[in-house]
């Protein structure tokens, strides 16, 4: 086999989609003409309506980022006590609980989907439990039906961290229609973005009113502040860019879908590699990530070996999600964080690797990345 040369430029795990500068400039002219930069301006209003239609949800509230949105979601439902969640997620997921003086209770994850294991949730419920905070990891839907059955049986709220799941659908329903509230992240690294931003979606008009008050200091009008709120507003410039980006998200998703097929074809028969979970045909994915899991005993090298080797070729993968949230200094003292309580998560946390995935990659780029990976197997 011929020698594989390093990429001439760095290949990162993702790259933001940039809208045409001409379209951004045109929208900026509209904002400058309106002389309205923030606080529920026309761009903000129109983006909320357009996203409600795109995501197939009845109510949507825009935020300056997904973390603040998720903090407000917890506050809006008046949660307290304990909330059952997953250790296999980004740090923001348990942090929003802690910032609301709630104790995260970590539940192990499913071997196949890497989402919270719905079959293990019920055994963790106590009188202090008020909700389940689940994550659609890498855009793969949770077992929403089972989670809702458990929540209904015990009178719990269900919040979904859908940061990875923009545009994902189950049986034609937008993923935001499940549970009490779902949060979407519009960070620049996502398949759809507003540079920085986020949203909460839900099915309750009264809840939207409460959420919109909470994200604007609790200000009802010039004379009334009716609750202790926070500043979570999305400005007009980012809302305008979000409106532009809606016109490009379908193309970006299609490019990524094709790259997924190349990864699958190149790595599907490599012993010791487990590829992203396959979803049922009734699930519409967004192809935001491409993830492999490395069985060191079979592959001959560890996940970290692959990670280090790829760097030599200027390919920067990411160990999503390592370390587990349960291993953070601020959470490892919890009983639910003990390794024996999270056997599946602790194994997968040492195996998982996110490979480069963005529309500007070419099929040849992906084939080269896969060739590097295959070249180091035993």
N, C-alpha and C positions, 0 to 999 in steps of 0.2 A: 504494500500500500504506500502511495506517495506521502511525503511529509505534509502534515497540516500546518499551514502558516497562521500566525495570529491575525486577528482582524486588525485592520489599519486604524480603525477608530473604536472607541469603547462601545460595547453593546450592553446596555443596561437592561434591567428586568422589565422596565417599561419606559415609554416616552410619551409626553403629553401630545395630544392632538391639537395643532394650532389652526384656528380658523383663518381664512384669508384676511390679510391686514386691511384690504379695501372694505370688506364688509364690517370690520370692527370700526374703521374710521367713519363709515356712514352712520352706524348706530351712535357713535360718540357725538356726531353732529346733532342727532335727535335729542340726546341728553343735554347737550350744551344749549340747544334752543329752548328746551323745557325748563332749564335752570333748576333741576330737581335731581339731587345726587343720592339721597337715601330716604328712608322712612316711608315705605309703601308708595313709591312713585309708579308711573305708568309702565316702565319696563318690568318692575317687580310684579305688578298686577297681571300683566299679560303672560309672563313666564309661569306664574302659578296656574293660570287657566290652561296654558299649553301643556304643562307637565301633568296636570290632572287627566287630560285627554290622552296623552302618550302613555302614561302609566296605568290608565284605566281604573282610576280611583276617584271617589266622590269629593274628597277634601284633601288639600295639600297646603302646608305652610312652609315657606322658604326660610332658610337660616344661613348665617355667615359661615358655618362649618357643621359637619356631622356630629362632632363631639358635643357642642353646645346644644344641638338639636336633641341628642339622646338624653342629655341632662334634663332638658325641659320635658321630654316625654315622661321620664320617671317622676318629675315633680308634678306634672299635670294629672297623673293618675293617683297622686297622693300616696305613693308607696312608702313603706317603712319596713322595719324588721329585717327579714332575710329574703333574698331573691336568688333563685337557682339559675346558674348560667354555666357557660363553657370555659374551660381553661385554654382552649385552642382558638385564640382570637387575638386581635390587636389590643393593645393596652387600654384603649379608650373604653372598651366594653365594660370591664369591671370597675374602671376608675369612675365612671359616671354614677355607679352605685355608691362608691365610697364618698363621693362629693355630696351625695344626698343622704349621708349618714346611714346607709344601708349596708349590711354585711353580704358580700357575694358568697354564695355556696356553690362550689365547683362540682359539676357532674361530669362523669366520664363521657367520652365521645364514641360515635359509631365507627366501627372498623372500616366500613366501605365509604360512607359519605364524609367522614371527618366532622360532621355536625354533632350537636349534643345528642346523646343516646336517649331517645324518647322512652325506651323501655326501662331506663334506670331513674327517671325523674321521680316517679311516684314514691319510691322508697326513701327519698330525701326530703319529702314534705314534712314539716313540723307545724305546730301552732303559730310559729313566728314567720312562716313563709307567706308572702303576699303576692308573688309574681314569678313568672319564668321569663328570663331574658335570653332568647336564643339567637343564634347567628347563622345566616345562610352562607356558610363558609365557601369561598371561591365561587359564589353564585349558584351553588347546588342547593336546592330548596330543602329545608328541614322537613321532618315528618309532621307537617302542619295539622293533619287530621288527628293524629294521636296526641299531640301536644294540646290541642284544643279540648279534646275529650277529658284529659287530665285536669286542665284548668277549670272546665265547667263542673267537674265532679267535686273539686275542692274550693271553688269560689276564688280562683286566682286570676290575676290579669296576665296577659301575654304581650310582651314587647319583642319585636324582631329587629335586630341589627341587620339591615339589608344593605350595608355599605357596598357589598360586592355584587349586588343583585339588581342593578338598574335594568329595567326592561324585561326581566325574567317573568315568565308566565307559567301557570299550571292550569291545564284545560282551558286556555284562553283567558283566564283571570289574571290580572296583574298581581304580582307577589305581594303588593302592599295591601291587599284586601284581607289578609289573614291576620289573626290576632287583634289586639286593641289598637296598637300603634306600630308602625314600621318607620325606621329611619333609613334614609338614603344619604350617601356621601357624594358630593360633587367635587372632590379634590382633584387636582390636576392629573393625578396618576390614573384616574378612573376612565372607563370607556366613554363616559359622558361627564363633562365637568363644567364648572363656572369659574375656573381658576381655583378658588376655594369656595366651598359652599356645602349646603346640605338641605334636607327637607324632612318633615314628618308627614306621614299620610295616615288617614283614619276614615271612619265612616260616620262620625258623629259631629253634627254641626255645632252643638254646644261645646264639644271638646275643642274644636277649632278656635272658637272664640276665646276659650281659656288659654290655649297655647299661644295665640297671637298676643294676648295680654302679657303672658309670662315672658315672651321674647322681647318685649318693649317696656321693661321696668315696671310692669303692672299698671301702666298709664291708660286709663279709660278715656279721658278727655282732658281739656285744659284745667279742669277743676278737681279731678278725681284720680287718685292712685289707689287701686282696689286690691292689689296683692303685691307680694315681694317678687318682683321680676328681675330679669337680667337683660343684657344687651345682646340679642342674637340676630339682629336684622341683617339682611343681605342688601348691599348697595346697588344702585342703578347700573353701574358699569359692569359688574359681574352678572347681574340679571340679564343685561343686554347680550353679553357674550354667551350666556346660557341659551338664549333664544337662537343665536346663530348656530351654536353647537348642535341643537336639535336637528338641524338640517344635515348634519354630517355623521351622526351616530350610527345610522343604518349602514353606511358605507364602511365605517370603521369596524363594526361588528362582522360584516361579511368578510373583510380582509382577515380578521382574526379567526373566523370560522375556517377559512382555507388553510391558515397556518396550523391550526389545531389538527387538521387532517394530515398535514405533512409530518408533524410531530408523532402522531399516532402510527403512521406508516413506517417511520424510521425507527421508533423505539418500541413498537408493539410486541415484537418478538424477542426482545432483549431479556434474558433470564436475570431475575433479581430486581427488575424495575416494575413497579405498579403505577399505571397511568391514572390520570384524573378519573373520578368515578363516572360511570355511564349512567345517565338519567333515563327515566321512562320516556316513551315517545310523546307523552302528553305534556312534557316540560319543554319550554322554549328558553334556551340559554342565551347568555350575552357574550360568552367567550372572553371574559376579561382577563383570566389567568390561564397559565398552563403549568400544571403541577405534577411532579413525579415523586414516588416514594422509593427509597433505596434499601433493599434487603442486603446488608453487608455480607452475610454468610453466603448468599447465592451469587451476588454480583461480583464479589471479590474485593470491592473497595467500599468505603463508607460514603454517606452523604457529604460529609465534610471533605473527603478526598476529591469528590467530583467538584464541589464548590471551589476548592483551592486550585484544581487543575484548570477549570474553566477560566479563572482569573489570569492564568499564564497566557491565555489566548485573548485577553481583553474582553472576556464575557463575564458580566457581573450578575450572577443569579442571586436569589435571596432565600434565606432559611425561614420561610413563612410556615408556621409560627414557632419560632424558637428564640429564647426560652419560652416555655409555657407561662401564662399569667400566674398560675399557681406557684411558679418558682420565683416570682418577683419577691424582693425583700419585704415589700409591704403586705404580701398575702401568704407567704410560705408558712406562717405560724398557724394558719387556720387548719382545723382538723380535716376539712374537705380537700386541702391542698396536699395531704400526705400521699406519697407516691403509690402506696398500696391501694388507695382509693381511686386512683386514676391510671390503671395499668395500660389501657389502650392509648390514652393521650400521651403518656410518657414514652411509649414506643414510637408512635407516629411523630412526636416532636423531634426525635433524633433521626428520622428518615426523610422528612419532607423537604422538597426543594422546588421553588418557583423558577421557571426558566423564562428567558426573555419572550415577551408577548406584546406586540404593538403593530399597528397596521403598516408602518414604514419598513418593517422587516420584510425581506424577500424569502421566497421558498428556499433559495440557495443558502441564505444565511442560516435558516433553521436546519437544513441538511448538514451544514458544516458544524453547527453546535452539536447536533446529534452524533456526528462522526467523532468529535472530540470525546464525547461521553463514552461511545462504544470502544474507542481506542484504549481506554484505561481499564476496561473490564478484564477479569482474569481469563 
